[in-house]
Amino acid sequence: MTNSDGLRRLGEAGFRCSLGMVMLGISASATADSEQARSRHLALGLGVAGLPRYQGSDEYEAEPVPLIDARYGRFFARSGEGIGITAIDTDGFTAGVSANWMRGYQDDDVPRGIDEVDSALGARLFVSTRLWGAVATLATTRAITEVERGLLVNAVLAYPIHATERLMVTPSLGATWANEKYMIGYFGIDATESAASGLAPYQPEDGFKDASLRISASYRMTEKVSAWGAVGVTRLLGDAADSPLVEDDTHAIGLLGFVYRF
């Protein structure tokens, strides 16, 4: 692996383990103290994630994951959600835009004969609302550097729970819809790949790609240092699950890391 490949995979790792769900609880915990902390804060750290080599793989690997939660006024940078700006931000409703990764896979991750899928920079639009303690988020991400990567729409419902003064636990449910361009690019197999790999040609259509369950947690060890973690399971759905590339349509993820809040 070249240095550029390694950096690319490090940047994709946060997206691969759905860190947006983890960051939801952590951000809420870190910014609950005051209005000033809510609009201006910085937390940086590093973790290790266990995850499948690609969506549908039955092989797992451990990867380093950068953990970032930064905000200055309307500007933010957050693992899993990218770098962006909030256009609307009230106690009950948030809306904004960000730039984020849409991860692909390398040819050594998938069966021999299948071409790699390039990762892409995506433009993400999101809205989020708080109601009765729950947080509902709807986001759409469209590839802008590799337009053949298509479009994803993700919905998440989370419920942050202050278990103790130091511990916050956040269970969440999520689902992702993908358009046909994304499904073909990631799960499809053309005639050339079929001949090289021995897998049947496959052309999926748009539809729901997956559903997931996560439980994330943050524990404040000191005033500055916290431990972050998450476990979860994702199940591929519909045409994504039916792809000959898929070896296992259900996979688990895990994350453990530590951060320093400045």
Contacts in CASP RR format, 6 or more apart in sequence:
PFRMAT RR
TARGET T0000
AUTHOR 0000-0000-0000
METHOD contacts of the structure
MODEL  1
MTNSDGLRRLGEAGFRCSLGMVMLGISASATADSEQARSRHLALGLGVAG
LPRYQGSDEYEAEPVPLIDARYGRFFARSGEGIGITAIDTDGFTAGVSAN
WMRGYQDDDVPRGIDEVDSALGARLFVSTRLWGAVATLATTRAITEVERG
LLVNAVLAYPIHATERLMVTPSLGATWANEKYMIGYFGIDATESAASGLA
PYQPEDGFKDASLRISASYRMTEKVSAWGAVGVTRLLGDAADSPLVEDDT
HAIGLLGFVYRF
1 9 0 8 1.000
5 106 0 8 1.000
8 119 0 8 1.000
9 63 0 8 1.000
10 63 0 8 1.000
10 64 0 8 1.000
10 65 0 8 1.000
10 66 0 8 1.000
11 66 0 8 1.000
11 101 0 8 1.000
12 101 0 8 1.000
12 103 0 8 1.000
12 104 0 8 1.000
12 119 0 8 1.000
13 49 0 8 1.000
13 51 0 8 1.000
13 63 0 8 1.000
13 64 0 8 1.000
13 65 0 8 1.000
13 66 0 8 1.000
14 49 0 8 1.000
14 65 0 8 1.000
14 66 0 8 1.000
14 79 0 8 1.000
14 80 0 8 1.000
15 80 0 8 1.000
15 100 0 8 1.000
15 101 0 8 1.000
15 102 0 8 1.000
15 103 0 8 1.000
16 49 0 8 1.000
16 51 0 8 1.000
16 63 0 8 1.000
16 103 0 8 1.000
16 253 0 8 1.000
17 49 0 8 1.000
17 50 0 8 1.000
17 51 0 8 1.000
17 65 0 8 1.000
17 230 0 8 1.000
17 253 0 8 1.000
17 254 0 8 1.000
17 255 0 8 1.000
18 80 0 8 1.000
18 212 0 8 1.000
18 214 0 8 1.000
18 234 0 8 1.000
18 253 0 8 1.000
19 65 0 8 1.000
19 67 0 8 1.000
19 79 0 8 1.000
19 80 0 8 1.000
19 81 0 8 1.000
19 230 0 8 1.000
19 255 0 8 1.000
20 78 0 8 1.000
20 79 0 8 1.000
20 80 0 8 1.000
20 81 0 8 1.000
20 156 0 8 1.000
21 156 0 8 1.000
21 158 0 8 1.000
21 170 0 8 1.000
21 172 0 8 1.000
21 174 0 8 1.000
21 212 0 8 1.000
21 214 0 8 1.000
21 216 0 8 1.000
21 230 0 8 1.000
22 79 0 8 1.000
22 170 0 8 1.000
22 214 0 8 1.000
22 216 0 8 1.000
22 228 0 8 1.000
22 229 0 8 1.000
22 230 0 8 1.000
22 255 0 8 1.000
23 69 0 8 1.000
23 78 0 8 1.000
23 79 0 8 1.000
23 80 0 8 1.000
23 81 0 8 1.000
24 135 0 8 1.000
24 137 0 8 1.000
24 156 0 8 1.000
24 158 0 8 1.000
24 160 0 8 1.000
24 170 0 8 1.000
24 172 0 8 1.000
24 216 0 8 1.000
25 158 0 8 1.000
25 160 0 8 1.000
25 168 0 8 1.000
25 170 0 8 1.000
25 216 0 8 1.000
25 218 0 8 1.000
26 43 0 8 1.000
26 69 0 8 1.000
26 168 0 8 1.000
26 216 0 8 1.000
26 218 0 8 1.000
26 226 0 8 1.000
26 228 0 8 1.000
26 259 0 8 1.000
27 69 0 8 1.000
27 78 0 8 1.000
28 135 0 8 1.000
28 160 0 8 1.000
28 168 0 8 1.000
28 170 0 8 1.000
29 160 0 8 1.000
29 162 0 8 1.000
29 168 0 8 1.000
29 218 0 8 1.000
29 220 0 8 1.000
29 226 0 8 1.000
30 37 0 8 1.000
30 41 0 8 1.000
30 43 0 8 1.000
30 69 0 8 1.000
30 218 0 8 1.000
30 226 0 8 1.000
30 261 0 8 1.000
31 37 0 8 1.000
31 38 0 8 1.000
31 41 0 8 1.000
31 71 0 8 1.000
32 38 0 8 1.000
38 71 0 8 1.000
39 71 0 8 1.000
39 72 0 8 1.000
39 73 0 8 1.000
40 71 0 8 1.000
40 72 0 8 1.000
40 73 0 8 1.000
41 69 0 8 1.000
41 70 0 8 1.000
41 71 0 8 1.000
41 261 0 8 1.000
41 262 0 8 1.000
42 69 0 8 1.000
42 70 0 8 1.000
42 71 0 8 1.000
42 261 0 8 1.000
42 262 0 8 1.000
43 67 0 8 1.000
43 68 0 8 1.000
43 69 0 8 1.000
43 70 0 8 1.000
43 226 0 8 1.000
43 259 0 8 1.000
43 260 0 8 1.000
43 261 0 8 1.000
43 262 0 8 1.000
44 67 0 8 1.000
44 68 0 8 1.000
44 70 0 8 1.000
44 259 0 8 1.000
44 260 0 8 1.000
44 262 0 8 1.000
45 66 0 8 1.000
45 67 0 8 1.000
45 68 0 8 1.000
45 257 0 8 1.000
45 258 0 8 1.000
45 259 0 8 1.000
45 260 0 8 1.000
46 64 0 8 1.000
46 65 0 8 1.000
46 66 0 8 1.000
46 67 0 8 1.000
46 257 0 8 1.000
46 258 0 8 1.000
47 64 0 8 1.000
47 65 0 8 1.000
47 66 0 8 1.000
47 67 0 8 1.000
47 228 0 8 1.000
47 255 0 8 1.000
47 256 0 8 1.000
47 257 0 8 1.000
47 258 0 8 1.000
48 62 0 8 1.000
48 63 0 8 1.000
48 64 0 8 1.000
48 65 0 8 1.000
48 255 0 8 1.000
48 256 0 8 1.000
48 257 0 8 1.000
49 62 0 8 1.000
49 63 0 8 1.000
49 64 0 8 1.000
49 65 0 8 1.000
49 253 0 8 1.000
49 254 0 8 1.000
49 255 0 8 1.000
50 60 0 8 1.000
50 61 0 8 1.000
50 62 0 8 1.000
50 63 0 8 1.000
50 253 0 8 1.000
50 254 0 8 1.000
50 255 0 8 1.000
51 60 0 8 1.000
51 61 0 8 1.000
51 63 0 8 1.000
51 251 0 8 1.000
51 253 0 8 1.000
51 254 0 8 1.000
52 58 0 8 1.000
52 59 0 8 1.000
52 60 0 8 1.000
52 61 0 8 1.000
52 248 0 8 1.000
52 251 0 8 1.000
53 59 0 8 1.000
53 60 0 8 1.000
53 61 0 8 1.000
53 105 0 8 1.000
53 109 0 8 1.000
53 110 0 8 1.000
54 104 0 8 1.000
54 105 0 8 1.000
54 109 0 8 1.000
54 110 0 8 1.000
54 245 0 8 1.000
55 105 0 8 1.000
55 186 0 8 1.000
55 187 0 8 1.000
55 210 0 8 1.000
55 236 0 8 1.000
55 240 0 8 1.000
55 246 0 8 1.000
55 251 0 8 1.000
56 236 0 8 1.000
56 245 0 8 1.000
56 246 0 8 1.000
56 247 0 8 1.000
56 248 0 8 1.000
56 249 0 8 1.000
56 251 0 8 1.000
57 109 0 8 1.000
57 110 0 8 1.000
57 247 0 8 1.000
57 248 0 8 1.000
57 251 0 8 1.000
58 247 0 8 1.000
58 248 0 8 1.000
59 247 0 8 1.000
60 251 0 8 1.000
65 79 0 8 1.000
65 255 0 8 1.000
65 257 0 8 1.000
66 79 0 8 1.000
67 79 0 8 1.000
67 228 0 8 1.000
67 257 0 8 1.000
67 259 0 8 1.000
68 77 0 8 1.000
68 78 0 8 1.000
68 79 0 8 1.000
69 77 0 8 1.000
69 78 0 8 1.000
69 79 0 8 1.000
69 259 0 8 1.000
70 76 0 8 1.000
70 77 0 8 1.000
70 78 0 8 1.000
71 77 0 8 1.000
74 85 0 8 1.000
74 86 0 8 1.000
74 87 0 8 1.000
74 89 0 8 1.000
75 84 0 8 1.000
75 85 0 8 1.000
76 83 0 8 1.000
76 84 0 8 1.000
76 85 0 8 1.000
76 86 0 8 1.000
76 98 0 8 1.000
77 83 0 8 1.000
77 84 0 8 1.000
80 100 0 8 1.000
81 98 0 8 1.000
81 100 0 8 1.000
81 124 0 8 1.000
81 126 0 8 1.000
82 98 0 8 1.000
82 99 0 8 1.000
82 100 0 8 1.000
82 101 0 8 1.000
82 124 0 8 1.000
83 98 0 8 1.000
83 99 0 8 1.000
83 100 0 8 1.000
84 96 0 8 1.000
84 97 0 8 1.000
84 98 0 8 1.000
84 99 0 8 1.000
85 96 0 8 1.000
85 97 0 8 1.000
85 98 0 8 1.000
86 94 0 8 1.000
86 95 0 8 1.000
86 96 0 8 1.000
87 95 0 8 1.000
87 96 0 8 1.000
87 97 0 8 1.000
88 94 0 8 1.000
88 95 0 8 1.000
88 96 0 8 1.000
91 130 0 8 1.000
92 129 0 8 1.000
92 130 0 8 1.000
92 131 0 8 1.000
93 127 0 8 1.000
93 128 0 8 1.000
93 129 0 8 1.000
93 130 0 8 1.000
94 126 0 8 1.000
94 127 0 8 1.000
94 128 0 8 1.000
94 129 0 8 1.000
95 126 0 8 1.000
95 127 0 8 1.000
95 128 0 8 1.000
96 125 0 8 1.000
96 126 0 8 1.000
96 127 0 8 1.000
97 123 0 8 1.000
97 124 0 8 1.000
97 125 0 8 1.000
97 126 0 8 1.000
98 124 0 8 1.000
98 126 0 8 1.000
99 121 0 8 1.000
99 122 0 8 1.000
99 123 0 8 1.000
99 124 0 8 1.000
100 121 0 8 1.000
100 122 0 8 1.000
100 124 0 8 1.000
100 141 0 8 1.000
101 119 0 8 1.000
101 120 0 8 1.000
101 121 0 8 1.000
101 122 0 8 1.000
102 119 0 8 1.000
102 120 0 8 1.000
102 121 0 8 1.000
102 122 0 8 1.000
102 141 0 8 1.000
102 143 0 8 1.000
102 146 0 8 1.000
102 149 0 8 1.000
102 150 0 8 1.000
102 152 0 8 1.000
103 119 0 8 1.000
104 116 0 8 1.000
104 117 0 8 1.000
104 118 0 8 1.000
104 119 0 8 1.000
104 120 0 8 1.000
104 149 0 8 1.000
104 186 0 8 1.000
105 116 0 8 1.000
105 117 0 8 1.000
105 186 0 8 1.000
106 116 0 8 1.000
107 113 0 8 1.000
107 114 0 8 1.000
107 115 0 8 1.000
107 116 0 8 1.000
109 116 0 8 1.000
110 116 0 8 1.000
110 245 0 8 1.000
111 197 0 8 1.000
111 199 0 8 1.000
111 245 0 8 1.000
112 196 0 8 1.000
112 197 0 8 1.000
113 193 0 8 1.000
113 196 0 8 1.000
113 197 0 8 1.000
114 189 0 8 1.000
114 193 0 8 1.000
114 196 0 8 1.000
114 197 0 8 1.000
114 199 0 8 1.000
114 245 0 8 1.000
115 193 0 8 1.000
117 149 0 8 1.000
117 185 0 8 1.000
117 186 0 8 1.000
118 146 0 8 1.000
118 149 0 8 1.000
119 146 0 8 1.000
120 143 0 8 1.000
120 144 0 8 1.000
120 145 0 8 1.000
120 146 0 8 1.000
120 149 0 8 1.000
121 143 0 8 1.000
121 144 0 8 1.000
121 145 0 8 1.000
122 141 0 8 1.000
122 142 0 8 1.000
122 143 0 8 1.000
122 144 0 8 1.000
122 145 0 8 1.000
122 149 0 8 1.000
123 141 0 8 1.000
123 142 0 8 1.000
123 144 0 8 1.000
124 139 0 8 1.000
124 140 0 8 1.000
124 141 0 8 1.000
125 139 0 8 1.000
125 140 0 8 1.000
125 141 0 8 1.000
126 137 0 8 1.000
126 138 0 8 1.000
126 139 0 8 1.000
126 140 0 8 1.000
127 137 0 8 1.000
127 138 0 8 1.000
127 139 0 8 1.000
128 135 0 8 1.000
128 136 0 8 1.000
128 137 0 8 1.000
128 138 0 8 1.000
129 135 0 8 1.000
129 136 0 8 1.000
133 159 0 8 1.000
133 160 0 8 1.000
134 157 0 8 1.000
134 158 0 8 1.000
134 159 0 8 1.000
135 156 0 8 1.000
135 157 0 8 1.000
135 158 0 8 1.000
135 159 0 8 1.000
135 160 0 8 1.000
136 155 0 8 1.000
136 156 0 8 1.000
136 157 0 8 1.000
136 158 0 8 1.000
137 154 0 8 1.000
137 155 0 8 1.000
137 156 0 8 1.000
137 157 0 8 1.000
137 158 0 8 1.000
138 153 0 8 1.000
138 154 0 8 1.000
138 155 0 8 1.000
139 153 0 8 1.000
139 154 0 8 1.000
139 155 0 8 1.000
140 151 0 8 1.000
140 152 0 8 1.000
140 153 0 8 1.000
140 154 0 8 1.000
141 151 0 8 1.000
141 152 0 8 1.000
141 153 0 8 1.000
141 154 0 8 1.000
142 150 0 8 1.000
142 151 0 8 1.000
142 152 0 8 1.000
143 149 0 8 1.000
143 150 0 8 1.000
143 151 0 8 1.000
143 182 0 8 1.000
148 181 0 8 1.000
148 185 0 8 1.000
149 181 0 8 1.000
149 182 0 8 1.000
149 185 0 8 1.000
149 186 0 8 1.000
150 178 0 8 1.000
150 179 0 8 1.000
150 181 0 8 1.000
150 182 0 8 1.000
151 178 0 8 1.000
151 179 0 8 1.000
151 181 0 8 1.000
151 182 0 8 1.000
152 176 0 8 1.000
152 177 0 8 1.000
152 178 0 8 1.000
152 179 0 8 1.000
152 182 0 8 1.000
152 209 0 8 1.000
153 176 0 8 1.000
153 177 0 8 1.000
153 178 0 8 1.000
154 174 0 8 1.000
154 175 0 8 1.000
154 176 0 8 1.000
154 177 0 8 1.000
155 174 0 8 1.000
155 175 0 8 1.000
155 176 0 8 1.000
156 172 0 8 1.000
156 173 0 8 1.000
156 174 0 8 1.000
157 172 0 8 1.000
157 173 0 8 1.000
157 174 0 8 1.000
158 170 0 8 1.000
158 171 0 8 1.000
158 172 0 8 1.000
158 173 0 8 1.000
159 170 0 8 1.000
159 171 0 8 1.000
159 172 0 8 1.000
160 168 0 8 1.000
160 169 0 8 1.000
160 170 0 8 1.000
161 168 0 8 1.000
161 169 0 8 1.000
161 170 0 8 1.000
161 171 0 8 1.000
162 168 0 8 1.000
163 169 0 8 1.000
166 219 0 8 1.000
166 220 0 8 1.000
166 221 0 8 1.000
167 217 0 8 1.000
167 218 0 8 1.000
167 219 0 8 1.000
167 220 0 8 1.000
168 217 0 8 1.000
168 218 0 8 1.000
168 219 0 8 1.000
169 215 0 8 1.000
169 216 0 8 1.000
169 217 0 8 1.000
170 214 0 8 1.000
170 215 0 8 1.000
170 216 0 8 1.000
170 217 0 8 1.000
171 213 0 8 1.000
171 214 0 8 1.000
171 215 0 8 1.000
172 213 0 8 1.000
172 214 0 8 1.000
172 215 0 8 1.000
172 216 0 8 1.000
173 211 0 8 1.000
173 212 0 8 1.000
173 213 0 8 1.000
174 211 0 8 1.000
174 212 0 8 1.000
174 213 0 8 1.000
174 214 0 8 1.000
175 208 0 8 1.000
175 210 0 8 1.000
175 211 0 8 1.000
175 212 0 8 1.000
176 208 0 8 1.000
176 209 0 8 1.000
176 210 0 8 1.000
176 211 0 8 1.000
176 212 0 8 1.000
177 206 0 8 1.000
177 207 0 8 1.000
177 208 0 8 1.000
177 209 0 8 1.000
178 186 0 8 1.000
178 206 0 8 1.000
178 207 0 8 1.000
178 208 0 8 1.000
178 209 0 8 1.000
178 240 0 8 1.000
179 206 0 8 1.000
179 207 0 8 1.000
180 204 0 8 1.000
180 205 0 8 1.000
180 206 0 8 1.000
182 206 0 8 1.000
182 209 0 8 1.000
183 204 0 8 1.000
183 205 0 8 1.000
183 206 0 8 1.000
183 207 0 8 1.000
183 209 0 8 1.000
183 239 0 8 1.000
183 240 0 8 1.000
184 203 0 8 1.000
184 204 0 8 1.000
186 240 0 8 1.000
187 202 0 8 1.000
187 204 0 8 1.000
187 239 0 8 1.000
187 240 0 8 1.000
187 243 0 8 1.000
187 245 0 8 1.000
187 246 0 8 1.000
188 202 0 8 1.000
188 203 0 8 1.000
188 204 0 8 1.000
188 243 0 8 1.000
188 245 0 8 1.000
189 197 0 8 1.000
189 199 0 8 1.000
189 200 0 8 1.000
189 201 0 8 1.000
189 202 0 8 1.000
189 243 0 8 1.000
189 244 0 8 1.000
189 245 0 8 1.000
190 201 0 8 1.000
191 201 0 8 1.000
193 199 0 8 1.000
194 200 0 8 1.000
194 201 0 8 1.000
199 244 0 8 1.000
199 245 0 8 1.000
200 244 0 8 1.000
202 242 0 8 1.000
202 243 0 8 1.000
202 244 0 8 1.000
202 245 0 8 1.000
204 239 0 8 1.000
204 240 0 8 1.000
204 242 0 8 1.000
204 243 0 8 1.000
205 239 0 8 1.000
207 237 0 8 1.000
207 238 0 8 1.000
207 239 0 8 1.000
208 237 0 8 1.000
208 238 0 8 1.000
209 236 0 8 1.000
209 237 0 8 1.000
209 238 0 8 1.000
209 240 0 8 1.000
210 234 0 8 1.000
210 235 0 8 1.000
210 236 0 8 1.000
210 237 0 8 1.000
210 240 0 8 1.000
211 234 0 8 1.000
211 235 0 8 1.000
211 237 0 8 1.000
212 232 0 8 1.000
212 233 0 8 1.000
212 234 0 8 1.000
212 235 0 8 1.000
213 232 0 8 1.000
213 233 0 8 1.000
214 230 0 8 1.000
214 231 0 8 1.000
214 232 0 8 1.000
214 253 0 8 1.000
215 230 0 8 1.000
215 231 0 8 1.000
215 232 0 8 1.000
216 228 0 8 1.000
216 229 0 8 1.000
216 230 0 8 1.000
216 255 0 8 1.000
217 228 0 8 1.000
217 229 0 8 1.000
217 230 0 8 1.000
218 226 0 8 1.000
218 227 0 8 1.000
218 228 0 8 1.000
218 229 0 8 1.000
219 226 0 8 1.000
219 227 0 8 1.000
220 226 0 8 1.000
221 227 0 8 1.000
223 261 0 8 1.000
224 260 0 8 1.000
224 261 0 8 1.000
224 262 0 8 1.000
225 258 0 8 1.000
225 259 0 8 1.000
225 260 0 8 1.000
225 261 0 8 1.000
226 258 0 8 1.000
226 259 0 8 1.000
226 261 0 8 1.000
227 256 0 8 1.000
227 257 0 8 1.000
227 258 0 8 1.000
228 255 0 8 1.000
228 256 0 8 1.000
228 257 0 8 1.000
228 258 0 8 1.000
228 259 0 8 1.000
229 254 0 8 1.000
229 255 0 8 1.000
229 256 0 8 1.000
229 257 0 8 1.000
230 253 0 8 1.000
230 254 0 8 1.000
230 255 0 8 1.000
231 252 0 8 1.000
231 253 0 8 1.000
231 254 0 8 1.000
231 255 0 8 1.000
232 252 0 8 1.000
232 253 0 8 1.000
232 254 0 8 1.000
233 250 0 8 1.000
233 251 0 8 1.000
233 252 0 8 1.000
233 253 0 8 1.000
234 250 0 8 1.000
234 251 0 8 1.000
234 252 0 8 1.000
234 253 0 8 1.000
235 241 0 8 1.000
235 249 0 8 1.000
235 250 0 8 1.000
236 246 0 8 1.000
236 249 0 8 1.000
236 250 0 8 1.000
240 246 0 8 1.000
241 249 0 8 1.000
END
